[in-house]
Amino acid sequence: MGKSKKNRLNVIYSTNPDFDFEEENEFIETLPFNEQKLYVSLDKKNRAGKSVTLVEGFVGSDDDAKDLAKKLKQQCGVGGGYKDSEIYIQGNHKDKVGAFLKNLGAKVKFKGG
């Protein structure tokens, strides 16, 4: 029973000595880029008027998403990161990001104007 309490599901306490807690399955398999459907949009809300390019819809582990964010930041020459299951790139780089993701083989859809 030395497993982490954070990952337990639906049970707070049990008196049964043979009880085994259900746990979240944290392992998410990353889809290959030719099966990914990514949404690229421009966001200015709650950012003090500064624009940010968002990439949403990535299916995979957090480490793979962080690696993709790093590649996109290097491609655009700006800052950014991965947070709350979306990749953000500082500035208006919709076209660069879309072209880079298409070259990797992903299906890209642009959201917004």
C-alpha positions as CSV (number, residue, x, y, z in Angstrom):
1,M,0.0,0.0,0.0
2,G,3.0,2.3,-0.4
3,K,1.6,3.8,-3.6
4,S,0.9,7.5,-3.9
5,K,-2.4,8.7,-2.5
6,K,-2.7,11.3,-5.3
7,N,-3.5,8.7,-8.0
8,R,-6.2,6.8,-6.1
9,L,-9.7,6.8,-7.5
10,N,-13.1,6.7,-5.8
11,V,-11.9,5.5,-2.4
12,I,-10.7,7.6,0.5
13,Y,-10.3,4.9,3.2
14,S,-10.8,1.1,3.4
15,T,-10.7,-1.2,6.4
16,N,-10.2,-4.3,4.2
17,P,-6.5,-5.4,4.5
18,D,-6.7,-7.1,1.0
19,F,-8.2,-4.1,-0.7
20,D,-6.2,-2.6,-3.6
21,F,-6.9,0.9,-4.7
22,E,-7.8,1.8,-8.3
23,E,-5.3,4.1,-9.8
24,E,-5.2,6.5,-12.7
25,N,-3.5,5.3,-15.8
26,E,-1.0,8.1,-16.4
27,F,0.7,6.6,-19.5
28,I,-0.7,8.1,-22.7
29,E,0.6,6.8,-25.9
30,T,1.7,9.5,-28.4
31,L,0.1,9.3,-31.8
32,P,2.3,9.6,-34.8
33,F,2.2,13.0,-36.5
34,N,0.4,11.6,-39.6
35,E,-2.6,10.8,-37.2
36,Q,-2.5,14.0,-35.2
37,K,-5.2,16.7,-35.8
38,L,-3.9,19.9,-34.4
39,Y,-5.7,23.3,-34.1
40,V,-3.6,26.5,-34.5
41,S,-5.2,29.8,-33.2
42,L,-4.2,33.3,-32.1
43,D,-5.2,34.3,-28.6
44,K,-5.0,37.8,-27.0
45,K,-7.4,37.2,-24.0
46,N,-6.0,37.7,-20.5
47,R,-2.5,38.5,-21.8
48,A,-2.3,42.3,-21.5
49,G,-3.0,42.8,-25.2
50,K,-0.1,40.6,-26.3
51,S,-0.8,37.9,-28.9
52,V,0.0,34.2,-28.4
53,T,-0.2,31.4,-31.0
54,L,-1.9,28.3,-29.5
55,V,-1.6,24.7,-30.7
56,E,-4.3,22.5,-29.3
57,G,-5.4,18.9,-29.8
58,F,-2.0,17.2,-29.3
59,V,-2.6,13.6,-28.3
60,G,0.4,12.2,-26.4
61,S,2.5,12.4,-23.3
62,D,3.5,15.7,-21.6
63,D,7.2,15.1,-22.4
64,D,6.5,14.7,-26.1
65,A,4.4,17.9,-26.1
66,K,7.2,19.7,-24.4
67,D,9.6,18.5,-27.0
68,L,7.3,19.7,-29.8
69,A,6.9,23.1,-28.0
70,K,10.7,23.4,-27.9
71,K,11.0,22.7,-31.6
72,L,8.3,25.3,-32.4
73,K,10.0,27.9,-30.2
74,Q,13.3,27.3,-32.0
75,Q,11.6,27.5,-35.4
76,C,10.0,30.8,-34.6
77,G,12.9,32.2,-32.5
78,V,10.6,33.2,-29.6
79,G,9.6,32.0,-26.2
80,G,6.7,29.8,-25.2
81,G,5.9,26.6,-23.6
82,Y,3.4,23.8,-22.7
83,K,0.7,24.3,-20.1
84,D,-2.8,22.9,-19.5
85,S,-2.6,20.6,-22.6
86,E,-1.9,23.3,-25.0
87,I,1.3,24.6,-26.6
88,Y,1.7,28.4,-26.7
89,I,4.2,30.4,-28.7
90,Q,4.7,34.1,-28.0
91,G,3.6,36.4,-30.8
92,N,1.6,36.0,-34.0
93,H,3.3,33.0,-35.7
94,K,0.2,31.1,-37.0
95,D,1.6,30.7,-40.5
96,K,5.1,29.5,-39.4
97,V,3.7,27.1,-36.8
98,G,1.1,25.7,-39.3
99,A,3.7,25.2,-42.0
100,F,6.1,23.5,-39.6
101,L,3.4,21.1,-38.3
102,K,2.3,20.3,-41.8
103,N,5.9,19.4,-42.7
104,L,5.9,17.0,-39.8
105,G,2.9,15.3,-41.3
106,A,0.1,16.5,-38.9
107,K,-3.3,17.6,-40.1
108,V,-3.5,21.3,-39.2
109,K,-6.7,23.4,-38.9
110,F,-6.7,27.1,-38.3
111,K,-9.2,28.5,-35.7
112,G,-10.4,32.1,-35.6
113,G,-9.8,34.9,-38.1
